[in-house]
Amino acid sequence: MDNDKVSAWYPGHVQKAKRQIRENLKKIDIVIFVLDARAPVTTTSFEMNIFRDKEKIIVLNKSDLANKDYNILWKNEISKSFPVLLMSKETSGKSIINLVKTSSKKGNPHLAVVGVPNVGKSTIINKIIGRHRAKTGSQPGITRGVQWVSVDGIVVLDSPGILYSEIYSKEIAAKLLLIGSIPVENLNDEIYDIAFNIYKNVAGIDKDFYTFLEEFGKKRGLLKKGGTVDFEKAKNLFFKELSDGKIGQFTYDTDFNKFWEVVKNG
């Protein structure tokens, strides 16, 4: 990662979710770390040390938006140290529950789902809980307003834990843009350029950013009066479609050593 730091987007609900996790930490037995399969290094938080004494499971979410070959490589690599699940829209909650049960050393384990913003934590919680969403009853030490839900032999914290590194590099910011984990609007122009160059190298594009956006804008009909391309709209739509997987399936993190470095430092 480069040494030129960028301040993180850090809204109030992130702080609230982190507080809830800390207040319920003693009750948690297993933590599911949700990573984006397209950027497993980028979405591995430096705050993992909060859960250093807990059992850990890694879910590589949005695998249907990532490169299939790298999905297998990442799964094989991470499984050297952690139980891991490749997850897409089609993955059932039962698959997650089964992995938790086979991985847990404790009966009736308490489970928390954590990760950086917009990697799909709430979707995973909803898949696990399904129609079972209901309070399990008042338990000592449980924070008011936080629900624990019992499902098929496990107890799930019905609130996603949002982790974040408070400072991150421009490269990380660019990759978060590529996977849709930070808003497209109002970023520094340099971040857009870095993000495009990362995409360009992965996708094998041989064009500069300006030329690419001009052609993209024309194809999408994003024109101003006089027929010139509206570059702002073209840029925003391009990154939105790319993060949604409409332009292709790409993996932006391919360095296994960096992953283990972040895990170790976390």
Steps between C-alpha positions, in 0.01 A plus 500: 500500500627849434585741775278783379203476737140597443240567771229233507130559453386427855129569564327483835335162443848344471590622847168376637546152352855477635378598846232230490757238404736602780218497757399147396852366448495262797192326362654439156657160428542510122555794268421490130725746321329600176743593223428602143633221277624762253723662761572267793803700615332840471193387695697329778487749784790599721250477787497120496694503827176588680415130452845349555369238747194400294452222247500646150329415171567682174221557248612614156180676401394615151704220347269512198644847423863384529733306272410131539860378484609739774200397709641149520855624562387727783283232656786252496743754645278626783387147590858432615413688820123563508177327398390685185186521289462641150168681499279639225135601471408133462674382818249390761497590866514128572847484342624763744333333799655163407847656476455663841390171655785297352756768593385572854663343802203598713140386500234763437763762404433873495585650161577855382533615139753778441679680219565835335205698355298360212654155471160336559490437875126571537420273206690217666328556834163496322590176323593336830203629699238476225156500661637429846552866587381530859660574834635195679405655832679729738850382577737649757754731346314551175483861388151646482382526140725220375331171413641149518309260280508121542512309171558128455741456789686830478426843645554797268557863592236674287717804434794520262832603648657769286878512511722760343858608487483868585778579257561326171709550190392639165535153352258361757259790441513430125423130550215583737363719220531214250295266719245762605600527866532879496278751318589579138438871545733763642824302502834654413572480125818309575298216655296465179820486296657237724179295496480512121863393464437202731195404293690562176779260598261229616266531200773541238378840383744695280351850528549801719225600742380798292469301178329213679243726667432682175423173321301368799296823521416491131387136520276581797365818343634718780525817294470870572346755266710511186573128514801507732537228762400578857816364659373529857194287427709259294753458782233444765306251288812310401613442858144416606458238225847363566436455873163337421673243278328618182828558315679179595625278779834623633726439800714794608699342785731216397782519756459227761792627708329837548192324633695317768689819580174683572367206703821490705507876558130506576 
